[in-house]
């Protein structure tokens, strides 16, 4: 890959400390014009803190940032924007009831009528179309954001950055919500932006992506910079070693334990867009759900958990027909659900670890309206140790934890309810290689204990490695099952695409 030699950004000796945590320790990195520079590291390595400092959301304790030879000891969001920094986070910053054009130029006073303080509608629509066309993005500038797919919302975020003449575009886990085709489209766009001289700072736990599109890679560990190198010059296992400071096999998993009786059965289940879904999952079995984005995997999980209502069909739990009207109902039948979006649906970020873990069992650990503190403490401490949740105290707010440890809190919350059926929707999304392996090990332990597991993942390797059987969905219909000896990426993708 070709890069220009001049630096657009120098991070020089940046340090940042929070209470009890050294988030960054004397970090120095150079970012070159027109390159894709990957930042990798385990959860808690310092990646998020670094991009917050670059974008002005956080102020460093020491060190400075040099943007094209102009030095700053701190940034503000406005100042960062003025020097050409734009950040696209996993949670988009868009106004759903406004149009694409309005979102792209939100806050741009140059497009307003200074006498009446109204936007010049024709001008901003024309300019929005020009920006979108320059990026080869086929989106109607008048379309409302709420009508767009997730992938197109992400493209609008990028268009916002380009419209503001972004020189540095920070992308945080950009492919997490995207399908394979949408990911390829994004990579093509990244290539075009590089040709225009835009520097991409790319954060992802998906190492395949980094080797596809990055020119150089920097590894952070425990707040320190470990290495910066050309991506092509470092082998995958060496990169993982630098991230974890030990050898980590990316997927180590073997299901050898006995499977029991049928724990959950669905017959002709319809609702939430799904049509005629029938399957069984046994105690100790891991049933994988495969399918492309929009195939109906999460919709099925929500039906089974009572978050959405079934229109028809039957559900049996341990051989007994049940009606699941709501999540509380599902929990009473021994069903637990770890949702895809942990930050909005899995935990309450502003509450402590212990509060989150005990939320589903408040009635069990309460007597006459009062908490049984000793029982709560025993449950929380046991789960914290079992799941190896890294935190100074169980009184620590969940928002202060790394992504992997937040995910463990979600798991702990539902394990506290002692489920016999566990639905896992993208349980390793946004967590590092080491945390992934820890979660795989936990899934194995749950299954060994006889818990029936429904496992949903967009990552083909883990889906094929973790699952005992696979049910594949296409356009919200079941297209078939695969036994372990029939697993292959080609077969799953063919079924998921409706080819066979």
KOLLUMLUM-578131 format. One record per residue (C-alpha): x negated, y, z; residue number from 1. Coordinates in Angstrom, 2 decimals. Layout:
<recs>
<rec <X, Y, Z>, NUM>
...
</recs>
This chain:
<recs>
<rec <0.00, 0.00, 0.00>, 1>
<rec <-1.24, 3.47, -0.85>, 2>
<rec <-1.50, 6.25, 1.71>, 3>
<rec <-2.76, 9.80, 1.67>, 4>
<rec <-5.62, 10.44, 4.08>, 5>
<rec <-4.38, 13.56, 5.85>, 6>
<rec <-2.67, 13.32, 9.23>, 7>
<rec <0.79, 14.80, 9.66>, 8>
<rec <0.83, 14.07, 13.41>, 9>
<rec <-1.79, 13.43, 16.07>, 10>
<rec <-0.76, 12.12, 19.48>, 11>
<rec <-3.65, 13.03, 21.78>, 12>
<rec <-4.15, 11.61, 25.28>, 13>
<rec <-0.43, 11.55, 26.11>, 14>
<rec <0.52, 10.36, 29.61>, 15>
<rec <3.93, 10.13, 31.25>, 16>
<rec <4.86, 8.78, 34.66>, 17>
<rec <8.29, 8.13, 36.13>, 18>
<rec <8.95, 7.15, 39.73>, 19>
<rec <6.90, 4.01, 40.29>, 20>
<rec <6.23, 3.46, 36.55>, 21>
<rec <3.36, 4.63, 34.35>, 22>
<rec <5.29, 4.74, 31.07>, 23>
<rec <2.39, 6.06, 28.97>, 24>
<rec <-1.29, 6.13, 29.91>, 25>
<rec <-3.64, 8.31, 27.86>, 26>
<rec <-2.20, 7.26, 24.47>, 27>
<rec <-3.73, 8.59, 21.25>, 28>
<rec <-2.42, 7.69, 17.77>, 29>
<rec <-2.75, 9.31, 14.34>, 30>
<rec <0.11, 9.22, 11.82>, 31>
<rec <-0.71, 9.83, 8.16>, 32>
<rec <1.39, 11.58, 5.57>, 33>
<rec <3.44, 9.22, 3.42>, 34>
<rec <2.84, 6.04, 5.44>, 35>
<rec <5.11, 3.66, 7.31>, 36>
<rec <3.58, 3.26, 10.75>, 37>
<rec <5.05, 0.52, 12.92>, 38>
<rec <5.15, 0.79, 16.72>, 39>
<rec <5.41, -2.59, 18.44>, 40>
<rec <5.26, -3.89, 21.98>, 41>
<rec <7.31, -5.69, 24.56>, 42>
<rec <10.31, -3.99, 26.14>, 43>
<rec <8.91, -1.46, 28.60>, 44>
<rec <5.64, -1.06, 26.68>, 45>
<rec <6.20, 2.69, 26.20>, 46>
<rec <7.58, 2.90, 22.65>, 47>
<rec <10.82, 4.68, 23.59>, 48>
<rec <9.02, 7.13, 25.87>, 49>
<rec <6.57, 8.00, 23.10>, 50>
<rec <9.23, 8.73, 20.50>, 51>
<rec <11.18, 10.79, 23.04>, 52>
<rec <8.07, 12.91, 23.63>, 53>
<rec <7.46, 13.33, 19.90>, 54>
<rec <11.12, 14.32, 19.33>, 55>
<rec <11.24, 16.67, 22.33>, 56>
<rec <13.62, 14.66, 24.50>, 57>
<rec <10.90, 14.18, 27.14>, 58>
<rec <7.96, 16.32, 28.30>, 59>
<rec <4.58, 14.60, 28.82>, 60>
<rec <2.61, 14.99, 32.04>, 61>
<rec <-0.58, 15.57, 30.06>, 62>
<rec <-1.93, 15.47, 26.53>, 63>
<rec <-0.78, 17.25, 23.39>, 64>
<rec <0.81, 16.76, 19.96>, 65>
<rec <-0.72, 18.16, 16.79>, 66>
<rec <1.66, 18.69, 13.86>, 67>
<rec <-0.27, 19.61, 10.72>, 68>
<rec <-3.02, 21.37, 12.72>, 69>
<rec <-0.61, 23.15, 15.10>, 70>
<rec <-1.07, 21.95, 18.68>, 71>
<rec <1.72, 21.70, 21.26>, 72>
<rec <1.51, 20.54, 24.88>, 73>
<rec <5.26, 19.82, 24.85>, 74>
<rec <8.17, 19.67, 22.45>, 75>
<rec <11.82, 20.63, 22.57>, 76>
<rec <14.43, 19.08, 20.26>, 77>
<rec <14.76, 22.38, 18.39>, 78>
<rec <10.99, 22.80, 18.04>, 79>
<rec <10.57, 19.20, 16.90>, 80>
<rec <13.20, 19.75, 14.22>, 81>
<rec <11.49, 22.95, 13.09>, 82>
<rec <8.17, 21.14, 12.53>, 83>
<rec <9.93, 18.35, 10.62>, 84>
<rec <10.64, 15.55, 13.11>, 85>
<rec <13.92, 13.61, 12.84>, 86>
<rec <14.91, 10.54, 14.87>, 87>
<rec <17.50, 7.92, 13.98>, 88>
<rec <18.47, 6.02, 17.10>, 89>
<rec <20.44, 2.78, 17.29>, 90>
<rec <23.47, 4.78, 18.45>, 91>
<rec <24.30, 7.20, 15.65>, 92>
<rec <24.80, 10.92, 16.31>, 93>
<rec <27.71, 11.52, 13.92>, 94>
<rec <31.16, 13.08, 14.15>, 95>
<rec <33.57, 10.33, 13.01>, 96>
<rec <36.49, 12.63, 12.11>, 97>
<rec <34.35, 14.93, 9.94>, 98>
<rec <33.22, 14.34, 6.36>, 99>
<rec <29.82, 13.13, 5.21>, 100>
<rec <28.94, 16.61, 3.94>, 101>
<rec <30.00, 18.27, 7.21>, 102>
<rec <27.85, 15.86, 9.18>, 103>
<rec <24.81, 16.34, 6.95>, 104>
<rec <24.88, 20.12, 7.35>, 105>
<rec <26.31, 20.41, 10.85>, 106>
<rec <24.77, 23.48, 12.49>, 107>
<rec <23.24, 24.83, 9.26>, 108>
<rec <24.10, 28.54, 9.50>, 109>
<rec <22.76, 29.25, 6.01>, 110>
<rec <25.90, 27.65, 4.57>, 111>
<rec <28.37, 29.86, 6.46>, 112>
<rec <30.15, 33.02, 5.42>, 113>
<rec <28.52, 35.55, 7.76>, 114>
<rec <31.53, 37.86, 7.67>, 115>
<rec <34.09, 35.24, 8.65>, 116>
<rec <31.85, 32.54, 10.17>, 117>
<rec <33.37, 29.82, 8.00>, 118>
<rec <31.45, 27.24, 6.02>, 119>
<rec <31.24, 27.75, 2.29>, 120>
<rec <32.89, 24.43, 1.49>, 121>
<rec <31.93, 24.15, -2.15>, 122>
<rec <28.30, 25.00, -1.43>, 123>
<rec <27.78, 22.41, 1.30>, 124>
<rec <29.58, 19.72, -0.72>, 125>
<rec <27.36, 20.45, -3.72>, 126>
<rec <24.23, 20.46, -1.55>, 127>
<rec <25.26, 17.24, 0.21>, 128>
<rec <25.74, 15.55, -3.18>, 129>
<rec <22.32, 16.78, -4.27>, 130>
<rec <20.68, 15.31, -1.15>, 131>
<rec <22.51, 11.98, -1.55>, 132>
<rec <21.68, 11.80, -5.25>, 133>
<rec <17.99, 12.49, -4.54>, 134>
<rec <18.02, 9.46, -2.23>, 135>
<rec <20.03, 7.40, -4.77>, 136>
<rec <22.80, 6.95, -2.22>, 137>
<rec <26.28, 6.42, -3.64>, 138>
<rec <28.54, 7.97, -0.97>, 139>
<rec <31.35, 10.46, -1.52>, 140>
<rec <30.43, 13.69, 0.38>, 141>
<rec <34.12, 14.17, 1.24>, 142>
<rec <34.54, 10.73, 2.84>, 143>
<rec <35.17, 10.73, 6.58>, 144>
<rec <32.46, 9.10, 8.68>, 145>
<rec <34.99, 6.86, 10.45>, 146>
<rec <35.77, 5.20, 7.11>, 147>
<rec <32.16, 4.21, 6.42>, 148>
<rec <30.39, 0.94, 7.12>, 149>
<rec <27.58, 0.90, 9.69>, 150>
<rec <25.00, 0.74, 6.91>, 151>
<rec <26.40, 3.84, 5.21>, 152>
<rec <26.53, 5.71, 8.52>, 153>
<rec <22.83, 5.01, 8.86>, 154>
<rec <22.22, 6.39, 5.37>, 155>
<rec <24.10, 9.56, 6.32>, 156>
<rec <21.79, 9.92, 9.35>, 157>
<rec <18.80, 9.67, 7.00>, 158>
<rec <20.40, 12.18, 4.62>, 159>
<rec <20.81, 14.60, 7.56>, 160>
<rec <17.09, 14.32, 8.23>, 161>
<rec <16.12, 14.84, 4.58>, 162>
<rec <18.46, 17.84, 4.30>, 163>
<rec <16.52, 19.42, 7.17>, 164>
<rec <13.23, 18.79, 5.33>, 165>
<rec <12.05, 16.05, 7.68>, 166>
<rec <8.36, 15.26, 7.35>, 167>
<rec <8.39, 12.57, 10.04>, 168>
<rec <11.32, 10.15, 10.26>, 169>
<rec <11.47, 7.96, 13.37>, 170>
<rec <13.59, 4.83, 12.93>, 171>
<rec <14.46, 2.80, 16.05>, 172>
<rec <15.56, -0.79, 15.29>, 173>
<rec <17.20, 0.38, 12.03>, 174>
<rec <18.13, -3.07, 10.68>, 175>
<rec <19.72, -4.44, 13.88>, 176>
<rec <23.32, -3.91, 12.65>, 177>
<rec <22.64, -4.54, 8.94>, 178>
<rec <23.24, -7.50, 6.65>, 179>
<rec <20.44, -8.98, 4.53>, 180>
<rec <21.52, -6.98, 1.45>, 181>
<rec <21.86, -3.75, 3.43>, 182>
<rec <18.41, -4.32, 4.93>, 183>
<rec <16.92, -4.68, 1.44>, 184>
<rec <18.63, -1.43, 0.37>, 185>
<rec <17.15, 0.32, 3.42>, 186>
<rec <13.66, -0.95, 2.60>, 187>
<rec <13.99, 0.42, -0.94>, 188>
<rec <15.00, 3.80, 0.46>, 189>
<rec <12.04, 3.78, 2.86>, 190>
<rec <9.77, 3.16, -0.14>, 191>
<rec <11.24, 6.15, -2.00>, 192>
<rec <10.87, 8.41, 1.04>, 193>
<rec <7.22, 7.43, 1.36>, 194>
<rec <6.64, 8.36, -2.28>, 195>
<rec <8.08, 11.78, -1.46>, 196>
<rec <5.48, 12.15, 1.32>, 197>
<rec <7.74, 11.41, 4.30>, 198>
<rec <6.04, 9.61, 7.19>, 199>
<rec <8.09, 6.79, 8.72>, 200>
<rec <7.52, 5.77, 12.34>, 201>
<rec <9.21, 2.37, 12.43>, 202>
<rec <10.16, 0.50, 15.61>, 203>
<rec <11.41, -3.07, 15.40>, 204>
<rec <11.07, -6.39, 17.20>, 205>
<rec <11.54, -8.21, 13.88>, 206>
<rec <7.95, -8.88, 12.85>, 207>
<rec <8.88, -10.10, 9.36>, 208>
<rec <10.09, -6.58, 8.60>, 209>
<rec <6.88, -4.95, 9.77>, 210>
<rec <4.81, -7.10, 7.44>, 211>
<rec <7.20, -6.23, 4.61>, 212>
<rec <7.16, -2.46, 4.82>, 213>
<rec <4.52, -1.05, 7.18>, 214>
<rec <1.08, 0.20, 6.19>, 215>
<rec <-0.35, 0.33, 9.70>, 216>
<rec <0.77, -0.95, 13.09>, 217>
<rec <0.08, 0.23, 16.63>, 218>
<rec <0.54, -2.09, 19.61>, 219>
<rec <1.52, -0.62, 22.99>, 220>
<rec <1.38, -2.67, 26.19>, 221>
<rec <2.14, -1.47, 29.72>, 222>
<rec <1.97, 2.15, 28.57>, 223>
<rec <-1.45, 1.80, 26.92>, 224>
<rec <-2.43, 1.75, 23.27>, 225>
<rec <-4.01, -1.64, 22.60>, 226>
<rec <-4.82, -1.45, 18.89>, 227>
<rec <-4.05, 0.44, 15.68>, 228>
<rec <-4.84, -1.40, 12.45>, 229>
<rec <-3.74, -1.93, 8.88>, 230>
<rec <-0.82, -4.35, 8.98>, 231>
<rec <-2.36, -6.56, 6.31>, 232>
<rec <-5.51, -6.96, 8.42>, 233>
<rec <-3.88, -8.56, 11.47>, 234>
<rec <-2.34, -12.02, 11.59>, 235>
<rec <1.10, -12.52, 13.08>, 236>
<rec <-0.06, -14.60, 16.08>, 237>
<rec <-2.83, -12.10, 16.82>, 238>
<rec <-0.28, -9.30, 16.81>, 239>
<rec <1.95, -11.22, 19.23>, 240>
<rec <-1.06, -11.91, 21.46>, 241>
<rec <-1.86, -8.20, 21.68>, 242>
<rec <1.78, -7.44, 22.57>, 243>
<rec <2.07, -10.05, 25.34>, 244>
<rec <-1.61, -10.37, 26.39>, 245>
<rec <-1.18, -14.13, 26.08>, 246>
<rec <-0.29, -16.70, 23.44>, 247>
<rec <3.48, -16.84, 22.82>, 248>
<rec <5.15, -19.27, 20.44>, 249>
<rec <7.97, -17.35, 18.76>, 250>
<rec <10.58, -20.10, 19.12>, 251>
<rec <10.03, -23.05, 21.41>, 252>
<rec <13.28, -24.94, 21.84>, 253>
<rec <14.40, -28.54, 21.77>, 254>
<rec <17.87, -29.76, 22.75>, 255>
<rec <17.39, -33.28, 24.12>, 256>
<rec <19.95, -33.47, 26.93>, 257>
<rec <23.21, -35.40, 26.97>, 258>
<rec <26.38, -33.72, 25.69>, 259>
<rec <29.60, -34.20, 27.66>, 260>
<rec <33.33, -33.99, 26.98>, 261>
<rec <34.98, -31.28, 24.88>, 262>
<rec <34.96, -28.04, 26.89>, 263>
<rec <36.70, -25.72, 24.39>, 264>
<rec <38.84, -26.48, 21.35>, 265>
<rec <40.56, -24.11, 18.92>, 266>
<rec <43.25, -25.30, 16.52>, 267>
<rec <44.41, -23.11, 13.62>, 268>
<rec <43.42, -19.90, 15.41>, 269>
<rec <44.53, -16.72, 13.63>, 270>
<rec <44.25, -13.07, 14.60>, 271>
<rec <41.85, -10.11, 14.49>, 272>
<rec <41.57, -10.75, 10.74>, 273>
<rec <40.61, -14.42, 11.19>, 274>
<rec <42.54, -17.19, 9.44>, 275>
<rec <42.94, -20.83, 10.50>, 276>
<rec <39.83, -21.35, 12.65>, 277>
<rec <39.49, -24.83, 14.18>, 278>
<rec <36.49, -26.21, 16.09>, 279>
<rec <35.33, -28.02, 19.24>, 280>
<rec <32.35, -27.42, 21.51>, 281>
<rec <31.28, -29.95, 24.16>, 282>
<rec <29.79, -29.51, 27.60>, 283>
<rec <26.03, -29.01, 27.21>, 284>
<rec <26.33, -28.34, 23.47>, 285>
<rec <25.17, -25.19, 21.69>, 286>
<rec <27.51, -24.45, 18.78>, 287>
<rec <26.00, -21.84, 16.48>, 288>
<rec <28.23, -19.49, 14.50>, 289>
<rec <26.69, -18.44, 11.19>, 290>
<rec <27.90, -15.92, 8.63>, 291>
<rec <27.08, -12.62, 7.00>, 292>
<rec <27.88, -9.26, 8.57>, 293>
<rec <31.68, -8.90, 8.59>, 294>
<rec <32.28, -12.66, 8.34>, 295>
<rec <34.27, -12.62, 11.59>, 296>
<rec <31.77, -13.93, 14.17>, 297>
<rec <32.32, -11.18, 16.76>, 298>
<rec <36.05, -11.13, 15.98>, 299>
<rec <36.20, -14.83, 16.90>, 300>
<rec <34.30, -14.25, 20.14>, 301>
<rec <36.70, -11.48, 21.13>, 302>
<rec <39.73, -13.69, 20.42>, 303>
<rec <38.35, -16.48, 22.58>, 304>
<rec <37.67, -14.04, 25.41>, 305>
<rec <41.05, -12.34, 25.19>, 306>
<rec <39.60, -8.96, 24.23>, 307>
<rec <41.82, -9.15, 21.12>, 308>
<rec <45.10, -11.04, 20.89>, 309>
<rec <45.58, -14.20, 18.82>, 310>
<rec <48.54, -14.17, 16.45>, 311>
<rec <48.87, -17.97, 16.27>, 312>
<rec <47.02, -21.18, 16.95>, 313>
<rec <46.12, -23.12, 20.08>, 314>
<rec <43.22, -23.01, 22.53>, 315>
<rec <42.36, -25.90, 24.85>, 316>
<rec <39.99, -25.62, 27.82>, 317>
<rec <38.78, -28.99, 29.14>, 318>
<rec <41.70, -30.70, 27.39>, 319>
<rec <44.41, -28.39, 28.73>, 320>
<rec <46.21, -25.92, 26.46>, 321>
<rec <45.86, -22.35, 27.73>, 322>
<rec <47.04, -18.91, 26.68>, 323>
<rec <44.30, -16.32, 26.92>, 324>
<rec <46.04, -12.96, 27.20>, 325>
<rec <43.11, -10.81, 28.36>, 326>
<rec <39.47, -11.06, 29.57>, 327>
<rec <40.52, -11.51, 33.21>, 328>
<rec <42.59, -14.47, 32.04>, 329>
<rec <39.57, -15.89, 30.17>, 330>
<rec <37.33, -15.58, 33.23>, 331>
<rec <39.90, -17.50, 35.29>, 332>
<rec <39.59, -20.36, 32.78>, 333>
<rec <35.78, -20.38, 33.14>, 334>
<rec <34.96, -18.44, 29.95>, 335>
<rec <32.20, -15.79, 29.95>, 336>
<rec <31.21, -13.47, 27.10>, 337>
<rec <27.90, -11.68, 26.57>, 338>
<rec <28.85, -9.07, 23.94>, 339>
<rec <26.84, -7.83, 20.99>, 340>
<rec <26.66, -4.23, 22.26>, 341>
<rec <25.30, -4.56, 25.79>, 342>
<rec <25.01, -0.82, 26.40>, 343>
<rec <28.69, -0.10, 25.78>, 344>
<rec <30.40, -3.41, 26.55>, 345>
<rec <27.94, -5.48, 28.58>, 346>
<rec <26.81, -3.35, 31.51>, 347>
<rec <27.54, -0.02, 33.18>, 348>
<rec <24.18, 1.65, 32.68>, 349>
<rec <24.63, 4.27, 35.40>, 350>
<rec <25.31, 1.67, 38.11>, 351>
<rec <22.73, -0.44, 40.01>, 352>
<rec <21.79, -3.99, 39.10>, 353>
<rec <23.63, -5.52, 42.06>, 354>
<rec <26.88, -3.70, 41.28>, 355>
<rec <26.77, -4.86, 37.66>, 356>
<rec <26.07, -8.48, 38.57>, 357>
<rec <28.94, -8.72, 41.06>, 358>
<rec <31.60, -6.91, 39.01>, 359>
<rec <33.30, -10.13, 37.74>, 360>
<rec <33.37, -11.69, 41.23>, 361>
<rec <34.51, -8.80, 43.43>, 362>
<rec <37.53, -10.72, 44.67>, 363>
<rec <35.42, -13.73, 45.54>, 364>
<rec <32.93, -11.78, 47.66>, 365>
<rec <35.49, -9.48, 49.29>, 366>
<rec <37.67, -10.02, 52.32>, 367>
<rec <40.59, -7.72, 53.11>, 368>
<rec <39.12, -5.10, 50.79>, 369>
<rec <35.60, -5.21, 52.26>, 370>
<rec <32.40, -6.44, 50.63>, 371>
<rec <30.67, -9.52, 52.04>, 372>
<rec <27.22, -7.92, 51.80>, 373>
<rec <25.30, -11.01, 52.83>, 374>
<rec <27.00, -13.16, 50.20>, 375>
<rec <26.49, -10.46, 47.57>, 376>
<rec <22.80, -10.19, 48.46>, 377>
<rec <22.32, -13.97, 48.23>, 378>
<rec <23.99, -14.19, 44.80>, 379>
<rec <22.16, -11.18, 43.34>, 380>
<rec <18.72, -12.15, 44.67>, 381>
<rec <19.12, -15.73, 43.42>, 382>
<rec <20.09, -14.62, 39.91>, 383>
<rec <17.38, -11.93, 39.81>, 384>
<rec <14.77, -14.58, 40.60>, 385>
<rec <16.27, -17.26, 38.33>, 386>
<rec <16.44, -14.94, 35.33>, 387>
<rec <13.17, -13.16, 36.27>, 388>
<rec <14.71, -9.69, 36.04>, 389>
<rec <11.84, -7.24, 36.34>, 390>
<rec <12.92, -4.38, 38.61>, 391>
<rec <11.56, -2.69, 41.71>, 392>
<rec <14.90, -3.21, 43.48>, 393>
<rec <18.40, -4.50, 42.79>, 394>
<rec <19.53, -0.97, 43.72>, 395>
<rec <17.81, 0.30, 40.57>, 396>
<rec <20.18, 1.60, 37.87>, 397>
<rec <20.41, -0.65, 34.81>, 398>
<rec <19.66, 2.27, 32.45>, 399>
<rec <16.10, 2.40, 33.83>, 400>
<rec <15.37, -1.20, 32.76>, 401>
<rec <13.85, -2.39, 29.49>, 402>
<rec <16.18, -3.83, 26.84>, 403>
<rec <15.24, -7.41, 27.68>, 404>
<rec <15.91, -6.92, 31.37>, 405>
<rec <19.22, -5.17, 30.65>, 406>
<rec <20.21, -8.25, 28.67>, 407>
<rec <19.26, -10.47, 31.60>, 408>
<rec <21.54, -8.40, 33.86>, 409>
<rec <24.42, -9.09, 31.44>, 410>
<rec <23.63, -12.81, 31.61>, 411>
<rec <23.38, -12.67, 35.40>, 412>
<rec <26.73, -10.91, 35.64>, 413>
<rec <28.52, -13.72, 33.87>, 414>
<rec <26.53, -16.53, 35.47>, 415>
<rec <27.72, -15.17, 38.83>, 416>
<rec <31.25, -16.13, 37.73>, 417>
<rec <30.06, -19.77, 37.34>, 418>
<rec <31.40, -20.27, 33.78>, 419>
<rec <31.81, -23.62, 32.07>, 420>
<rec <31.94, -21.93, 28.63>, 421>
<rec <29.49, -19.17, 27.65>, 422>
<rec <29.87, -17.09, 24.47>, 423>
<rec <26.63, -15.35, 23.46>, 424>
<rec <26.91, -12.68, 20.73>, 425>
<rec <23.46, -11.57, 19.48>, 426>
<rec <21.85, -12.23, 22.90>, 427>
<rec <18.31, -11.37, 21.74>, 428>
<rec <19.10, -8.22, 19.74>, 429>
<rec <16.63, -5.44, 20.53>, 430>
<rec <14.38, -7.52, 22.82>, 431>
<rec <10.73, -8.37, 22.30>, 432>
<rec <9.16, -11.71, 21.41>, 433>
<rec <8.32, -12.63, 25.00>, 434>
<rec <11.77, -11.71, 26.32>, 435>
<rec <13.36, -13.67, 23.48>, 436>
<rec <11.53, -16.81, 24.51>, 437>
<rec <12.62, -16.28, 28.11>, 438>
<rec <16.24, -15.98, 26.95>, 439>
<rec <15.90, -19.13, 24.81>, 440>
<rec <14.63, -20.98, 27.89>, 441>
<rec <17.57, -19.72, 29.93>, 442>
<rec <20.04, -20.84, 27.24>, 443>
<rec <18.46, -24.27, 27.37>, 444>
<rec <18.79, -24.39, 31.16>, 445>
<rec <22.45, -23.34, 30.97>, 446>
<rec <23.17, -26.11, 28.46>, 447>
<rec <21.32, -28.69, 30.58>, 448>
<rec <23.64, -27.74, 33.44>, 449>
<rec <26.60, -28.71, 31.25>, 450>
<rec <27.72, -25.25, 30.16>, 451>
<rec <29.23, -25.25, 26.65>, 452>
<rec <27.62, -22.45, 24.64>, 453>
<rec <28.84, -20.62, 21.55>, 454>
<rec <25.80, -18.90, 20.03>, 455>
<rec <26.12, -16.06, 17.50>, 456>
<rec <23.03, -14.60, 15.83>, 457>
<rec <22.09, -12.72, 12.67>, 458>
<rec <18.50, -14.03, 12.93>, 459>
<rec <18.46, -17.19, 10.87>, 460>
<rec <15.36, -18.72, 12.49>, 461>
<rec <16.78, -18.61, 16.00>, 462>
<rec <20.23, -19.71, 14.85>, 463>
<rec <18.77, -22.84, 13.24>, 464>
<rec <16.38, -23.56, 16.12>, 465>
<rec <18.76, -22.99, 19.05>, 466>
<rec <21.98, -24.57, 17.73>, 467>
<rec <22.95, -28.25, 17.98>, 468>
<rec <25.63, -27.76, 15.31>, 469>
<rec <26.60, -24.84, 13.09>, 470>
<rec <30.02, -23.53, 12.09>, 471>
<rec <29.75, -21.16, 9.13>, 472>
<rec <32.24, -18.36, 8.43>, 473>
<rec <32.88, -16.47, 5.22>, 474>
<rec <35.29, -13.54, 4.95>, 475>
<rec <36.84, -14.47, 8.32>, 476>
<rec <37.56, -18.04, 7.33>, 477>
<rec <35.78, -21.22, 8.39>, 478>
<rec <33.94, -22.79, 5.45>, 479>
<rec <32.36, -25.80, 7.15>, 480>
<rec <30.11, -27.38, 9.76>, 481>
<rec <26.49, -28.50, 9.61>, 482>
<rec <24.76, -31.08, 11.81>, 483>
<rec <21.18, -30.49, 12.94>, 484>
<rec <19.71, -32.72, 10.22>, 485>
<rec <21.56, -30.65, 7.57>, 486>
<rec <20.22, -27.27, 8.67>, 487>
<rec <18.41, -25.08, 6.14>, 488>
<rec <18.45, -21.36, 5.43>, 489>
<rec <19.49, -21.96, 1.83>, 490>
<rec <22.46, -24.13, 2.83>, 491>
<rec <23.69, -21.69, 5.49>, 492>
<rec <23.35, -18.66, 3.20>, 493>
<rec <25.09, -20.47, 0.36>, 494>
<rec <28.03, -21.37, 2.59>, 495>
<rec <28.11, -17.91, 4.20>, 496>
<rec <28.17, -16.29, 0.75>, 497>
<rec <31.02, -18.52, -0.44>, 498>
<rec <28.86, -20.22, -3.07>, 499>
<rec <29.63, -23.72, -1.77>, 500>
</recs>
